[in-house]
Amino acid sequence: MAIAIQPARPADAADIDHVLTTCFPRPAEAKLVRQLAIDGELVLVLIARDEATNAVQGLVAISRMDVAIGGDPAPAVALAPLAVLPDHRGGGVAEALVTAAIDHMRRAGALLMFVLGEPGFYQRFGFTTDAAQGFDSPYAGPFFMALELQGGLPCGPRGVAHHAEAFAALAQGA
Ligand SMILES: CC(C)(COP(=O)(O)OP(=O)(O)OC[C@H]1O[C@@H](n2cnc3c(N)ncnc32)[C@H](O)[C@@H]1OP(=O)(O)O)[C@@H](O)C(=O)NCCC(=O)NCCS
């Protein structure tokens, strides 16, 4: 079954809510995406649909981060959340969404994409803990990974790698 991946439009709001409230055991992820949109921090939401039926299968959200390298701001984004409806899992939908998100953000000129997730899943796209090393983040650790989108980074010490403010509520389990 072919998957169509498209940037979300305003008419997709109910599908976005449906995917997030179904895929996560608490409402925090749905609230996160809404708050990111309200705060103007949401860069992109990609929606995966069945090409034949147009039924929603999953989504990935990309938000702006505050990142510094060598004392200068570096254009960087966070990939989160990623969600695929239970009936559509195991068929490569998540992989297609992450690949499309990387492609979009590379073309948009972002330097870095950060994720907080399972290394076993994200390493296949090139995310490494090494690339996230040295950045100042409350999420720093074995699950905090980054991907260099333009094949290199400016020289200089790593500074902050702050997620948008809406993520703070997620960390508190809201
Ligand atoms: C995680 C999730 C997005 C995966 O969706 P999916 O469409 O089934 O994933 P894919 O079919 O593209 O999986 C690709 C591969 O990743 C693997 N994978 C999936 N979830 C994984 C995880 N949590 N850890 C490690 N590997 C994982 C799959 O086994 C598959 O491996 P394979 O290609 O070697 O067989 C989906 O299970 C989901 O929505 N879960 C609930 C929400 C969630 O936990 N989101 C992630 C954190 S934001």
The ligand as a Gaussian input file, in Angstrom:
#p B3LYP/6-31G(d) Opt

LIG

0 1
 C        7.501000       4.174000      17.178000
 C        6.506000       4.198000      16.015000
 C        6.380000       5.610000      15.482000
 C        7.043000       3.287000      14.882000
 O        6.163000       3.351000      13.775000
 P        6.208000       2.259000      12.593000
 O        5.547000       2.844000      11.403000
 O        5.729000       0.962000      13.100000
 O        7.773000       2.143000      12.333000
 P        8.435000       1.548000      11.035000
 O        7.579000       0.445000      10.462000
 O        8.855000       2.635000      10.121000
 O        9.677000       0.935000      11.766000
 C       10.882000       0.887000      11.188000
 C       11.782000       0.087000      12.078000
 O       11.934000       0.655000      13.369000
 C       11.798000      -0.319000      14.378000
 N       11.256000       0.323000      15.558000
 C       10.030000       0.810000      15.725000
 N        9.909000       1.349000      16.943000
 C       11.110000       1.187000      17.569000
 C       11.618000       1.511000      18.849000
 N       10.851000       2.132000      19.766000
 N       12.886000       1.177000      19.128000
 C       13.684000       0.569000      18.215000
 N       13.245000       0.224000      16.975000
 C       11.978000       0.527000      16.669000
 C       10.875000      -1.328000      13.764000
 O       11.047000      -2.595000      14.392000
 C       11.370000      -1.345000      12.314000
 O       12.541000      -2.094000      12.251000
 P       12.940000      -2.934000      10.928000
 O       12.859000      -1.971000       9.777000
 O       14.326000      -3.390000      11.209000
 O       11.923000      -4.003000      10.872000
 C        5.106000       3.645000      16.432000
 O        5.280000       2.385000      17.031000
 C        4.370000       4.562000      17.421000
 O        3.666000       5.489000      17.014000
 N        4.522000       4.312000      18.729000
 C        3.846000       5.112000      19.763000
 C        4.391000       6.520000      19.838000
 C        5.892000       6.553000      20.055000
 O        6.429000       5.840000      20.906000
 N        6.583000       7.419000      19.281000
 C        8.027000       7.520000      19.328000
 C        8.482000       8.499000      20.341000
 S        8.045000      10.191000      19.987000

